Amino acid sequence: METSAASVTHRLTRWALAALLAGPLAGQDSAPASRPATALPVVEAEPGSLDHLDQGVGGVRPPGGRFGGRARFADRPDLSPGGFRDDEAFEQHLIRMAKQLRARGGLVQTKDIRFGRRQSKYAIETAPRHVDVLDPAQLHEQLQRSVVVVAQFFQCGECEDWHLQPATGFAVGRSGAVATSWHVLETDESQKSSYLVVATLSGRVFPVRDLLCVQPDADLCVLGTEATDLWPLPLRTEARVGESVYCLSNPEGQFAYFSEGRIARKHVFRETRGALIFQRETATQMLQVTLDFAYGSSGAPIVDACGNLVGIATATQVFGVGADSHDGAPQLVFRGAVSATHLARMLAPPGATAASRPSAR
């Protein structure tokens, strides 16, 4: 019997469940007039709703200072060292905090952020390179201070409820700059309205205020947020095939999923964009990795054994035998990450190259 090989590429958001993509990268939309960045208000949490041990929730603060009233166990995620994460309680907590921010005018619509200013670079001081090798448990603990949930907080057209569409991001600067995948900002037609928030893995919720820079060809963007006390990840642009890499992400609402693998391949992804005389070919440097990520992992950092960023999770590609790899026999899942080289170029000061940046030495 004759068989054929088929492959299907998925970007790592839940919206992609309904659409099989020809390539992993998002296209560039036309942009209306830019929107000026504005300071967003901080709101107070309801009494008794928070008890995050040594910290309140940033962007949503407990009344009476840094610490909130005693909360019922079911109202707060269990994030103590060695504890078990309650994903449902954590997500409901994020929704509750986002509702309070929205009620006080503290959120910006996703479409206003997406179609705001479109500069391709943003000057920022990146973190110095880490040189000490960490064991996986230490690395997991360190990454939790850098990785965030980047989520669309939206009201769907099928009900009056508010939902969360979680993806992943990570800090690149101490001033609240957070990097993620560009396609994370794509909205669904069924949404009545959508706002963008970020949340730390300890449950602090912050508004996204604007778009600092974007490179659609590489499926990357950097968001301006109100987040504080995040640890920015250093960038490393010379990753090697065969070295161990790690990822902390939020696949399908399973928050803070830690995975280990290796760089299996480095390659260039080419794509033709535009139509007729406006056609152009793009070339994106990619890493294929053997660690695990899935829908909700978009924008997650891929780091080396020292905790330096080498790539950003962007897509999976299922390769199988048969006319349709979903109906046939899947043989291999390729997991693609955009090389950190592209992000280094975006964050480089004008006139500087990635190689001349202090963090790249």
Secondary structure in CASP SS format (residue, H / E / C, confidence):
PFRMAT SS
TARGET T0000
AUTHOR 0000-0000-0000
METHOD secondary structure of the structure
MODEL  1
M C 1.00
E C 1.00
T C 1.00
S C 1.00
A E 1.00
A E 1.00
S E 1.00
V E 1.00
T E 1.00
H E 1.00
R E 1.00
L C 1.00
T C 1.00
R H 1.00
W H 1.00
A H 1.00
L H 1.00
A H 1.00
A C 1.00
L C 1.00
L E 1.00
A C 1.00
G C 1.00
P C 1.00
L C 1.00
A C 1.00
G C 1.00
Q C 1.00
D C 1.00
S C 1.00
A C 1.00
P C 1.00
A C 1.00
S C 1.00
R C 1.00
P C 1.00
A C 1.00
T C 1.00
A C 1.00
L C 1.00
P C 1.00
V C 1.00
V E 1.00
E E 1.00
A C 1.00
E C 1.00
P C 1.00
G C 1.00
S C 1.00
L C 1.00
D C 1.00
H E 1.00
L C 1.00
D C 1.00
Q E 1.00
G C 1.00
V E 1.00
G C 1.00
G C 1.00
V E 1.00
R E 1.00
P C 1.00
P C 1.00
G C 1.00
G C 1.00
R C 1.00
F C 1.00
G C 1.00
G C 1.00
R C 1.00
A C 1.00
R C 1.00
F H 1.00
A H 1.00
D H 1.00
R C 1.00
P C 1.00
D C 1.00
L C 1.00
S C 1.00
P C 1.00
G C 1.00
G C 1.00
F C 1.00
R C 1.00
D C 1.00
D H 1.00
E H 1.00
A H 1.00
F H 1.00
E H 1.00
Q H 1.00
H H 1.00
L H 1.00
I H 1.00
R H 1.00
M H 1.00
A H 1.00
K H 1.00
Q H 1.00
L H 1.00
R H 1.00
A H 1.00
R C 1.00
G C 1.00
G C 1.00
L C 1.00
V C 1.00
Q E 1.00
T H 1.00
K H 1.00
D H 1.00
I H 1.00
R H 1.00
F C 1.00
G C 1.00
R C 1.00
R C 1.00
Q C 1.00
S C 1.00
K C 1.00
Y C 1.00
A C 1.00
I C 1.00
E C 1.00
T C 1.00
A C 1.00
P C 1.00
R C 1.00
H C 1.00
V C 1.00
D C 1.00
V C 1.00
L C 1.00
D C 1.00
P H 1.00
A H 1.00
Q H 1.00
L H 1.00
H H 1.00
E H 1.00
Q H 1.00
L H 1.00
Q C 1.00
R C 1.00
S C 1.00
V E 1.00
V E 1.00
V E 1.00
V E 1.00
A E 1.00
Q E 1.00
F E 1.00
F E 1.00
Q E 1.00
C E 1.00
G C 1.00
E C 1.00
C C 1.00
E C 1.00
D C 1.00
W E 1.00
H E 1.00
L E 1.00
Q E 1.00
P E 1.00
A E 1.00
T E 1.00
G E 1.00
F E 1.00
A E 1.00
V C 1.00
G C 1.00
R C 1.00
S C 1.00
G C 1.00
A E 1.00
V E 1.00
A E 1.00
T E 1.00
S E 1.00
W H 1.00
H H 1.00
V H 1.00
L H 1.00
E C 1.00
T C 1.00
D C 1.00
E C 1.00
S C 1.00
Q E 1.00
K E 1.00
S E 1.00
S E 1.00
Y E 1.00
L E 1.00
V E 1.00
V E 1.00
A E 1.00
T E 1.00
L C 1.00
S C 1.00
G C 1.00
R C 1.00
V E 1.00
F E 1.00
P E 1.00
V E 1.00
R E 1.00
D E 1.00
L E 1.00
L E 1.00
C E 1.00
V E 1.00
Q E 1.00
P H 1.00
D H 1.00
A H 1.00
D C 1.00
L E 1.00
C E 1.00
V E 1.00
L E 1.00
G E 1.00
T E 1.00
E C 1.00
A C 1.00
T C 1.00
D C 1.00
L C 1.00
W C 1.00
P C 1.00
L C 1.00
P C 1.00
L E 1.00
R C 1.00
T C 1.00
E C 1.00
A C 1.00
R C 1.00
V C 1.00
G C 1.00
E C 1.00
S E 1.00
V E 1.00
Y E 1.00
C E 1.00
L E 1.00
S E 1.00
N C 1.00
P H 1.00
E H 1.00
G H 1.00
Q C 1.00
F C 1.00
A C 1.00
Y E 1.00
F E 1.00
S E 1.00
E E 1.00
G E 1.00
R E 1.00
I E 1.00
A E 1.00
R E 1.00
K E 1.00
H E 1.00
V E 1.00
F E 1.00
R E 1.00
E E 1.00
T E 1.00
R E 1.00
G C 1.00
A C 1.00
L H 1.00
I H 1.00
F H 1.00
Q C 1.00
R E 1.00
E E 1.00
T E 1.00
A E 1.00
T E 1.00
Q E 1.00
M E 1.00
L E 1.00
Q E 1.00
V E 1.00
T C 1.00
L C 1.00
D C 1.00
F C 1.00
A C 1.00
Y C 1.00
G C 1.00
S C 1.00
S C 1.00
G C 1.00
A C 1.00
P E 1.00
I E 1.00
V E 1.00
D C 1.00
A C 1.00
C C 1.00
G C 1.00
N C 1.00
L E 1.00
V E 1.00
G E 1.00
I E 1.00
A E 1.00
T E 1.00
A E 1.00
T E 1.00
Q E 1.00
V E 1.00
F E 1.00
G E 1.00
V E 1.00
G C 1.00
A C 1.00
D C 1.00
S C 1.00
H C 1.00
D C 1.00
G C 1.00
A E 1.00
P E 1.00
Q E 1.00
L E 1.00
V E 1.00
F E 1.00
R E 1.00
G E 1.00
A E 1.00
V E 1.00
S E 1.00
A H 1.00
T H 1.00
H H 1.00
L H 1.00
A H 1.00
R H 1.00
M H 1.00
L H 1.00
A C 1.00
P C 1.00
P C 1.00
G C 1.00
A C 1.00
T C 1.00
A H 1.00
A H 1.00
S H 1.00
R C 1.00
P H 1.00
S H 1.00
A H 1.00
R C 1.00
END
